[in-house]
Amino acid sequence: MLAFLSKGGVLVIPILLCSVLSLAIFVERLIRFTRLRSRGAGLAEKTVAMLESGQDQEAYEMLIQSNSPMGRVLAQAIEVKDQDRETLETVIAHSTDEEVRSLSSYVQALATMGNIAPLLGLLGTVLGMIKAFMVIQEMGGKVNAAVLAGGIWEAMLTTALGLSVALPTMVAHSYLISKIDKYEARLQAGAVVFIKALGKGSMASNAGRMH
């Protein structure tokens, strides 16, 4: 197999490197998302229940110990829950963006390699075709079809290899982006639950003062 791939030229090496790096990034992100799946489930509701019962410190410690994106977002929200609504929403939006950026680590690199791989393959094909036509010129145009076909298929090898790396890489990139979007939606939903609970709490306290 290696002997076959080596006929594609020197650009086979960076294409194979792209495939290895893409696989490593995909597996690492997949493991990260799998671990996060069980973390943060129902965390917003638990936090709201504890805040309503006056267990603010316990709720904060629970969020920190959860070591989850949802926990970190809500922990920062608790720190400013007594401030005005605009400050609270700004802190939540900022912390959510930070968590999304953390989840998106290396995903852009995956897209870059998915774009680079076919271009490297195309470059390898162009270089191979140049060499093939140089041989034809050196032989004065007297070359049989078998020799010409051999040079052409070796040149086309890098394009095929580049596409075979790029296609699964782009699929993996799209899959990870969809997972990140789902986690972002989950964080936003948890933040909405938290803000609504605070709104109800403030209305209840105001009603108590009026009575």
Secondary structure, DSSP 8 states (H G I E B T S, - for coil): -HHHHHTT-TTHHHHHHHHHHHHHHHHHHHHHHHHHHSTTTTHHHHHHHHHHTT-HHHHHHHHHHHTSHHHHHHHHHHHTTTS-HHHHHHHHHHHHHHHHHHHTTTHHHHHHHHHHHHHHHHHHHHHHHHHHHHHHHHTTT---HHHHHHHHHHHHHHHHHHHHHHHHHHHHHHHHHHHHHHHHHHHHHHHHHHHHHHHHHHHHHHHHHH-
